[in-house]
Amino acid sequence: MAQYDPEKDKTVKEIGSVILGTDSNGKPNSELFFKIRQYGDQEPKLAITNKFTGRNDTVYESSKIPRLTFEQLQFLRKDLETMLDKAESILDSSKRSKGKKKSKGKDKKNG
């Protein structure tokens, strides 16, 4: 089994979060987190995780998205579009910077 390599296996960027629910004190008790993750040389992927508060204020993080009501989906529509736009701009800028690094290296070798 391959070992974890921090240079290859990483969360590229945490984009943001959206609060799904609050407790009686107004504290968030359920949030969705949006992250861009990339493992090795694979294509970067958008990861959506759920962080929620359980009994005795214990905080849990799940890789599965909870079941959402239609009202929650309507509420999240704008936030999801915003998160996807942020993710696309982050990935586009990282591709441009990688392209610049590669072209500089090729010029030095050929020149």
C-alpha positions in Angstrom: 0.0 0.0 0.0 1.3 3.4 -0.9 2.3 5.8 1.9 1.0 9.3 2.3 3.3 11.8 0.5 2.5 15.5 1.5 4.1 16.7 -1.7 1.7 14.6 -3.9 -1.5 14.1 -1.8 -2.9 17.4 -0.6 -5.9 19.7 -0.3 -5.0 22.4 -2.9 -7.3 25.1 -1.6 -10.2 25.4 0.8 -12.8 27.5 -1.0 -15.3 28.3 1.6 -18.3 27.0 3.7 -22.0 27.4 3.9 -24.0 27.1 7.1 -26.9 24.6 6.8 -28.4 24.9 10.3 -28.0 26.5 13.7 -28.7 25.4 17.3 -31.0 27.2 19.8 -28.1 29.5 20.7 -27.5 30.6 17.1 -24.2 28.6 16.7 -23.8 26.7 13.4 -24.4 23.0 14.0 -24.1 21.9 10.4 -21.8 23.3 7.6 -20.8 22.3 4.1 -17.1 22.8 3.3 -15.9 23.2 -0.3 -12.3 22.2 -1.0 -10.2 21.4 -4.1 -8.2 18.2 -3.6 -5.6 16.6 -5.8 -3.9 13.3 -5.2 -0.7 12.7 -7.0 -0.8 13.5 -10.7 -4.6 13.1 -10.9 -6.9 15.9 -12.0 -8.0 18.2 -9.1 -11.5 17.5 -7.8 -14.0 19.5 -5.9 -14.7 17.9 -2.5 -17.7 18.8 -0.4 -17.6 17.7 3.2 -20.1 18.1 6.0 -19.1 19.3 9.5 -21.7 19.0 12.2 -22.0 19.2 16.0 -23.3 16.2 17.9 -24.0 15.5 21.5 -21.9 17.2 24.1 -20.7 19.8 21.5 -18.6 17.1 19.8 -17.7 18.2 16.2 -17.7 15.6 13.5 -16.6 15.8 9.9 -18.1 13.6 7.3 -17.1 13.1 3.6 -20.7 12.4 2.8 -23.2 15.2 2.1 -26.3 15.1 4.3 -29.8 14.7 2.9 -31.1 18.2 2.0 -34.6 19.5 1.8 -35.8 21.3 -1.3 -35.7 24.6 0.7 -32.1 24.0 1.6 -31.2 23.3 -2.0 -32.9 26.5 -3.2 -31.0 28.4 -0.5 -27.7 26.7 -1.5 -28.1 27.3 -5.3 -26.4 30.7 -5.3 -23.7 29.5 -2.9 -23.0 26.5 -5.0 -22.6 28.6 -8.1 -20.3 31.0 -6.2 -18.1 28.1 -4.9 -17.9 26.5 -8.4 -16.8 29.9 -9.9 -14.1 30.2 -7.2 -12.9 26.7 -7.8 -12.7 27.3 -11.6 -10.7 30.5 -11.1 -8.3 28.8 -8.7 -7.8 25.9 -11.1 -7.4 28.2 -14.1 -4.7 30.3 -12.3 -2.8 27.2 -11.2 -2.8 25.8 -14.8 -1.5 29.2 -16.0 1.3 29.3 -13.4 2.3 25.6 -14.2 2.3 26.5 -17.9 4.6 29.4 -17.3 7.0 27.3 -15.2 7.2 24.6 -17.9 7.8 27.1 -20.8 10.6 28.7 -18.9 12.2 25.4 -18.3 12.0 24.4 -22.0 13.5 27.8 -23.1 16.5 27.3 -20.8 17.1 23.8 -22.1 16.8 24.7 -25.7 18.6 28.1 -25.4 
